[in-house]
Amino acid sequence: TISLIIAGLGIFAAAIASTIGPALSGELTRIFSPKRESMDLKNHIILVGIGPIARNTAEELADRGIPFIQIVDQEGEPALADHPVVRGDASDDGVLKEAKIDTARMIIAARDEDGENAFITLAAKNLNPAIRVLAVAGSAHSIPRLKLTGADLVFAPVVVGSRLLANLVEGDTIPPEFADLFGARPHKANTE
């Protein structure tokens, strides 16, 4: 009778362990590595790059509560430690799939090199033709070339910045949404 009780308790404990074990293991994994859970995002942004543009974009997206995944090189540091990161070459299909390109709404190719942004655009459109691609251009000359690769939007921060500076030199007003980025408001020169 004692042997039967011990065997029954052993079987009962094994059944409980096999049932509760995976759930407990999954819960512990979720607690100790929260980044894995957030990789199940849908309708998110994929941000590629580690430079100043990518870093500032990551901070703005986080401040606005827009879900995103950042792709960085193996040795690169992500902009925000508490957001999901995929390491690897963003023009590689496997890396883009790991970043859930099939459920993303937009990819921002913000690498420092225009050629890399072109390859990222081509790879992204190949895997998900419906995804919107915003490519960052280093110069005005790169804008038409990046459009040819299939980028829906091409943004050249250097060109935008230089035009804004020229406008400020001429005394134009700063758009209200950018006023917090300047320390003083320029005044139109009095030509009378």
Order of alpha helices (4+ residues) and beta strands (2+ residues): alpha-alpha-beta-alpha-beta-beta-alpha-beta-alpha-beta-alpha-beta-alpha
